[in-house]
Amino acid sequence: MHANFNGIRLRKVASLKTTMEPSGFKRTSFRVMDSPLPELEHVLHSGAPALLILSSGEIEGYIVQYSAELNFGYEITID
């Protein structure tokens, strides 16, 4: 699926998972298979604002975790 994250177009979002934490926070994790994406790496900082726009709606919060692997793309989690 396609998405837009903090103004960056993502062409290969392979998974999207939203869970409700016991503390009441909604946590969304997604994997991006495009790699490397220097413009994405520039905005990945813990605690940074996050806006994920999908065809089904928007998810807004803060980046709580991220990882980047050359062969597996990026995994980003926002609260």
C-alpha positions as CSV (number, residue, x, y, z in Angstrom):
1,M,0.0,0.0,0.0
2,H,1.0,3.6,-0.5
3,A,1.2,6.2,2.3
4,N,2.6,9.5,3.3
5,F,4.7,9.9,6.5
6,N,5.6,13.4,7.6
7,G,5.4,14.7,4.0
8,I,7.4,11.8,2.6
9,R,5.8,9.5,0.0
10,L,6.1,5.8,0.9
11,R,5.4,3.4,-2.0
12,K,5.9,0.1,-0.2
13,V,4.2,-0.1,3.2
14,A,4.1,-3.8,3.7
15,S,2.4,-4.0,7.1
16,L,0.4,-1.9,9.5
17,K,-0.6,-3.0,13.0
18,T,-2.5,-0.9,15.6
19,T,-2.8,-2.1,19.2
20,M,-4.3,-0.5,22.3
21,E,-1.8,-0.5,25.2
22,P,-2.9,-1.2,28.8
23,S,-2.1,2.4,29.6
24,G,-4.7,3.5,27.1
25,F,-2.4,4.7,24.4
26,K,-3.0,3.5,20.8
27,R,0.2,2.3,19.2
28,T,0.7,1.9,15.5
29,S,3.6,0.0,13.9
30,F,4.3,-0.1,10.2
31,R,7.0,-1.5,7.9
32,V,8.3,0.3,4.9
33,M,10.1,-1.9,2.3
34,D,11.6,1.0,0.4
35,S,15.3,1.1,1.3
36,P,17.4,3.3,1.5
37,L,15.3,6.4,2.0
38,P,17.6,9.2,3.2
39,E,14.7,11.7,3.4
40,L,12.9,9.3,5.8
41,E,16.0,8.7,7.9
42,H,16.2,12.5,8.3
43,V,12.9,12.7,10.1
44,L,13.2,9.5,12.3
45,H,13.9,10.7,15.8
46,S,12.4,9.3,19.0
47,G,9.8,11.7,20.3
48,A,9.4,13.5,17.0
49,P,5.9,14.3,15.8
50,A,4.5,11.8,13.3
51,L,1.7,12.0,10.8
52,L,0.9,8.9,8.8
53,I,-1.6,9.4,6.0
54,L,-3.2,6.4,4.4
55,S,-6.1,6.0,2.0
56,S,-8.2,4.9,5.0
57,G,-7.4,7.8,7.2
58,E,-4.7,9.6,9.3
59,I,-2.7,8.5,12.3
60,E,-1.1,11.2,14.3
61,G,1.3,10.9,17.3
62,Y,4.9,10.7,18.2
63,I,7.7,8.4,17.1
64,V,8.4,6.0,20.0
65,Q,10.6,3.5,18.2
66,Y,12.2,2.9,14.8
67,S,14.7,0.6,13.1
68,A,16.3,0.5,9.7
69,E,17.8,-2.5,8.0
70,L,19.2,-2.6,4.5
71,N,17.4,-5.8,3.5
72,F,14.2,-5.4,5.5
73,G,13.5,-1.7,5.2
74,Y,12.2,0.4,8.1
75,E,10.0,-0.4,11.0
76,I,8.4,2.6,12.7
77,T,6.2,2.8,15.8
78,I,4.1,5.8,16.8
79,D,1.9,6.5,19.8
